[in-house]
Amino acid sequence: MQDPVRKAFLEDGAVLIKGCLNETQLAQCRAAFDWAIENPGLHASRMYKGTAQQSHVDNANPAAKARLDDLVSSLPFGRLFADLWGSQHVWYFAEEVFLKAGGCGARTLWHQDTSYLPWNGMHWGNAWISFESVPKQNALEIVRGSHRGTRYDGTTFRDPNDPTQPLHGGDALPRLPDIEAERKADPDAWDILSWATEPGDVVVLHPGSLHGGAPVDADFPERHTLVLRFFGDDATWRSLPDSRFTRNGLLFGKELAALKDGDPYRSPVFRQLV
């Protein structure tokens, strides 16, 4: 991997890897995505269910774990992340799936994954795999360098009229900024990264980055995206203000119950790739 790519990920928190997956690998990922949609897990949800803005989201489906562990072992992400981070080891965490359809799926609100998961350290990465040719205006967006800045409270994703409705509340974490409102007032208010992508391209981002998915529209009515999440040597446990999120099932809670703040994020439950 070229040094500018490593430098961009370290500083910006996101990079585009062109042609990361070949045709066979992409087909395997699409089969895993289709299976996930047809077999939703415990954490599947429809954001804004019952409205024109609803979209399908699923996280860490226990029934998908064995097949995805096998799949990621055949994909190039172990070596890619080892090189990107400079990590001796790489582990696979779990998946996330997004389906926006009907030409009216809402923007995925700005957030940091680290507001929902007890993750700390630089060696974390989400590999975003979309199966369509995605125009830039409909793509994932990332605030450049935000993985090295403030860790904000999360949003509940429940109120489309309040994109910063606090997940945890209280004073432990600052409330999310209303990035879209600030961008409307000043298009240069935030330094935003995004890329048009083709099938086989992968956007890699640090989950501590502020990010959000642009909506689909009449010109780009559907987006199918599989996200695979990985971590390396510099991945540690960091508790969340609300213990329900710190020890929930999405984290394979019982296997990680003994971890304390600052402990290396490790468990035999995670498939080691490198």
C-alpha positions as CSV (number, residue, x, y, z in Angstrom):
1,M,0.0,0.0,0.0
2,Q,1.3,3.5,-0.9
3,D,2.3,5.8,1.9
4,P,-0.1,8.6,0.8
5,V,-3.0,6.2,1.4
6,R,-1.8,5.4,4.9
7,K,-1.2,9.0,5.6
8,A,-4.7,10.0,4.4
9,F,-6.4,7.4,6.6
10,L,-4.4,8.4,9.6
11,E,-5.1,12.1,9.1
12,D,-8.5,12.2,7.4
13,G,-10.1,9.1,8.8
14,A,-11.3,7.8,5.5
15,V,-9.9,6.7,2.1
16,L,-11.3,5.3,-1.2
17,I,-9.7,2.0,-2.3
18,K,-10.4,1.7,-6.0
19,G,-11.0,-1.8,-7.4
20,C,-10.5,-3.5,-4.0
21,L,-12.8,-6.4,-4.7
22,N,-12.8,-8.5,-7.9
23,E,-15.9,-9.7,-9.6
24,T,-16.0,-13.0,-7.7
25,Q,-15.4,-11.4,-4.3
26,L,-18.1,-8.8,-5.0
27,A,-20.6,-11.5,-6.0
28,Q,-19.8,-13.3,-2.7
29,C,-20.4,-10.1,-0.8
30,R,-23.7,-9.5,-2.6
31,A,-24.9,-13.0,-1.8
32,A,-24.1,-12.3,1.9
33,F,-26.0,-9.0,1.7
34,D,-29.1,-10.6,0.0
35,W,-29.1,-13.4,2.7
36,A,-29.0,-10.7,5.4
37,I,-32.0,-8.8,4.0
38,E,-34.0,-12.1,3.7
39,N,-33.0,-13.2,7.2
40,P,-33.0,-10.2,9.5
41,G,-31.4,-10.5,12.9
42,L,-32.2,-9.3,16.4
43,H,-30.9,-5.8,15.8
44,A,-32.7,-5.2,12.4
45,S,-34.7,-2.0,12.2
46,R,-36.5,0.3,9.8
47,M,-35.4,3.8,10.5
48,Y,-38.4,6.1,10.4
49,K,-40.6,3.1,10.0
50,G,-43.9,3.8,8.3
51,T,-42.8,7.0,6.7
52,A,-41.7,7.7,3.2
53,Q,-38.1,8.0,4.6
54,Q,-37.8,4.5,6.0
55,S,-34.7,2.4,5.3
56,H,-33.6,-1.0,6.4
57,V,-30.6,-1.4,8.8
58,D,-29.2,-4.5,10.5
59,N,-26.2,-5.0,12.7
60,A,-24.2,-8.1,13.9
61,N,-26.8,-10.8,13.0
62,P,-25.8,-13.8,15.1
63,A,-27.2,-16.1,12.4
64,A,-24.9,-14.6,9.9
65,K,-21.7,-14.8,11.9
66,A,-20.4,-18.2,10.7
67,R,-20.9,-17.5,7.0
68,L,-19.4,-14.0,7.3
69,D,-16.4,-15.2,9.3
70,D,-15.7,-17.6,6.4
71,L,-16.4,-14.9,3.8
72,V,-14.0,-12.3,5.2
73,S,-11.2,-14.9,5.4
74,S,-11.3,-15.1,1.6
75,L,-11.4,-11.3,1.1
76,P,-8.4,-9.0,1.0
77,F,-9.3,-7.0,4.1
78,G,-6.9,-8.7,6.6
79,R,-3.8,-7.6,4.7
80,L,-5.3,-4.3,3.6
81,F,-6.0,-3.2,7.2
82,A,-2.7,-4.6,8.5
83,D,-0.9,-2.4,5.9
84,L,-3.2,0.6,6.4
85,W,-2.8,0.7,10.2
86,G,0.7,-0.8,10.5
87,S,-0.9,-3.5,12.7
88,Q,0.6,-7.0,13.2
89,H,-2.8,-8.5,13.7
90,V,-6.3,-7.9,12.3
91,W,-9.6,-9.3,13.6
92,Y,-13.1,-9.2,12.0
93,F,-15.8,-7.7,14.2
94,A,-19.2,-8.0,12.5
95,E,-21.3,-6.6,9.7
96,E,-23.9,-3.9,9.1
97,V,-26.3,-3.8,6.1
98,F,-28.1,-0.8,4.6
99,L,-30.9,-0.9,2.1
100,K,-32.4,2.4,0.8
101,A,-35.0,1.9,-1.8
102,G,-38.0,3.5,-3.5
103,G,-36.2,6.7,-4.4
104,C,-37.1,8.4,-1.1
105,G,-34.8,6.8,1.6
106,A,-33.7,9.4,4.0
107,R,-30.2,10.6,4.7
108,T,-28.6,8.5,7.4
109,L,-28.0,11.0,10.2
110,W,-24.6,12.2,11.1
111,H,-23.1,10.2,13.9
112,Q,-20.0,8.4,15.1
113,D,-20.1,4.6,15.7
114,T,-18.0,5.1,18.8
115,S,-21.1,6.7,20.4
116,Y,-22.8,3.3,20.2
117,L,-19.9,0.9,20.7
118,P,-17.2,0.9,23.4
119,W,-14.3,1.3,21.0
120,N,-11.1,3.3,21.3
121,G,-7.8,3.4,19.5
122,M,-6.7,4.0,15.9
123,H,-6.9,0.5,14.6
124,W,-10.6,0.4,13.7
125,G,-12.0,0.3,10.2
126,N,-15.3,0.0,8.4
127,A,-15.2,-1.3,4.8
128,W,-18.2,0.2,2.9
129,I,-19.1,-2.0,-0.1
130,S,-21.9,-0.7,-2.3
131,F,-23.2,-2.8,-5.2
132,E,-24.3,0.0,-7.5
133,S,-22.4,2.8,-9.2
134,V,-23.0,5.5,-6.6
135,P,-23.0,9.1,-7.6
136,K,-21.1,11.5,-5.3
137,Q,-24.3,13.3,-4.3
138,N,-25.8,9.9,-3.0
139,A,-22.6,8.6,-1.4
140,L,-21.4,8.2,2.2
141,E,-20.0,11.5,3.6
142,I,-17.3,11.9,6.3
143,V,-16.1,14.9,8.2
144,R,-12.3,15.0,7.5
145,G,-10.2,14.3,10.6
146,S,-13.1,14.0,13.0
147,H,-11.9,10.6,14.3
148,R,-9.1,12.5,16.0
149,G,-11.5,15.1,17.6
150,T,-14.5,15.2,19.9
151,R,-16.4,12.1,20.7
152,Y,-20.0,13.2,20.7
153,D,-23.2,11.8,22.0
154,G,-25.1,9.7,19.5
155,T,-28.5,10.4,17.9
156,T,-31.5,8.2,18.6
157,F,-32.3,8.0,14.9
158,R,-35.9,8.3,16.0
159,D,-36.9,11.8,15.1
160,P,-36.3,13.0,11.5
161,N,-37.0,16.5,12.7
162,D,-34.3,16.4,15.3
163,P,-31.1,14.9,13.9
164,T,-29.2,15.5,17.2
165,Q,-31.7,14.0,19.7
166,P,-29.3,12.6,22.3
167,L,-28.8,8.9,22.7
168,H,-27.3,9.0,26.2
169,G,-28.2,12.4,27.5
170,G,-26.6,14.1,30.5
171,D,-23.2,15.8,30.5
172,A,-20.9,12.8,29.7
173,L,-20.7,13.5,26.0
174,P,-21.4,16.8,24.1
175,R,-24.4,16.9,21.9
176,L,-23.9,16.3,18.2
177,P,-23.7,19.4,16.0
178,D,-26.5,19.8,13.5
179,I,-24.1,19.4,10.5
180,E,-26.8,19.6,7.8
181,A,-28.3,22.9,9.2
182,E,-24.8,24.4,9.4
183,R,-24.0,23.3,5.8
184,K,-27.2,24.9,4.6
185,A,-26.2,28.2,6.2
186,D,-22.6,27.9,5.1
187,P,-21.5,25.2,2.5
188,D,-17.9,25.5,3.8
189,A,-18.8,25.1,7.5
190,W,-17.6,21.5,7.5
191,D,-14.7,19.8,5.6
192,I,-16.6,16.9,4.0
193,L,-15.1,13.9,2.2
194,S,-17.1,11.8,-0.3
195,W,-16.5,9.8,-3.4
196,A,-18.5,8.5,-6.4
197,T,-17.8,4.7,-6.4
198,E,-18.1,1.8,-8.8
199,P,-18.8,-1.8,-7.9
200,G,-15.6,-3.3,-6.5
201,D,-14.5,0.0,-4.9
202,V,-14.4,0.2,-1.1
203,V,-14.6,3.2,1.1
204,V,-12.7,2.6,4.3
205,L,-13.3,4.8,7.3
206,H,-12.5,5.0,11.0
207,P,-15.7,4.5,13.0
208,G,-14.8,7.4,15.2
209,S,-15.3,9.7,12.2
210,L,-18.4,11.8,11.9
211,H,-20.2,10.3,9.0
212,G,-23.6,10.0,7.3
213,G,-25.1,8.5,4.2
214,A,-26.7,10.8,1.6
215,P,-30.3,9.9,0.6
216,V,-31.4,8.1,-2.5
217,D,-33.6,10.1,-5.0
218,A,-35.5,9.8,-8.2
219,D,-32.2,9.6,-10.2
220,F,-30.6,7.1,-7.9
221,P,-33.5,5.2,-6.3
222,E,-31.8,2.3,-4.6
223,R,-28.5,1.7,-2.7
224,H,-27.5,-1.7,-1.3
225,T,-24.5,-1.5,1.0
226,L,-22.7,-4.1,3.1
227,V,-20.3,-2.8,5.8
228,L,-17.7,-5.1,7.3
229,R,-15.9,-3.9,10.4
230,F,-12.4,-4.8,11.6
231,F,-9.9,-3.9,14.4
232,G,-6.2,-4.3,15.0
233,D,-3.6,-4.2,17.7
234,D,-4.4,-0.6,18.8
235,A,-8.0,-1.3,19.6
236,T,-9.1,-0.9,23.2
237,W,-12.2,-0.9,25.3
238,R,-13.8,2.4,26.2
239,S,-17.1,2.3,28.2
240,L,-20.1,4.3,27.2
241,P,-22.2,6.6,29.5
242,D,-25.2,4.2,29.3
243,S,-24.2,0.7,30.4
244,R,-27.1,-0.8,28.3
245,F,-25.0,0.1,25.2
246,T,-21.7,-0.9,26.8
247,R,-22.8,-4.5,27.4
248,N,-25.5,-5.1,24.9
249,G,-25.8,-8.1,22.6
250,L,-24.5,-6.3,19.6
251,L,-21.1,-6.4,21.3
252,F,-21.2,-10.2,21.9
253,G,-21.6,-9.0,25.5
254,K,-21.1,-12.2,27.5
255,E,-17.7,-12.9,25.7
256,L,-16.5,-9.3,26.5
257,A,-18.0,-8.9,30.0
258,A,-14.6,-8.9,31.7
259,L,-13.1,-6.0,29.7
260,K,-12.4,-2.7,31.4
261,D,-11.5,0.7,30.1
262,G,-8.1,0.6,28.4
263,D,-8.0,-3.2,28.0
264,P,-7.1,-4.5,24.6
265,Y,-10.2,-5.3,22.6
266,R,-9.8,-9.0,22.3
267,S,-12.0,-12.2,22.4
268,P,-11.8,-15.6,20.8
269,V,-15.3,-14.8,19.4
270,F,-13.7,-12.6,16.7
271,R,-12.1,-14.2,13.6
272,Q,-8.4,-13.4,13.4
273,L,-7.4,-12.7,9.8
274,V,-3.7,-11.8,10.2
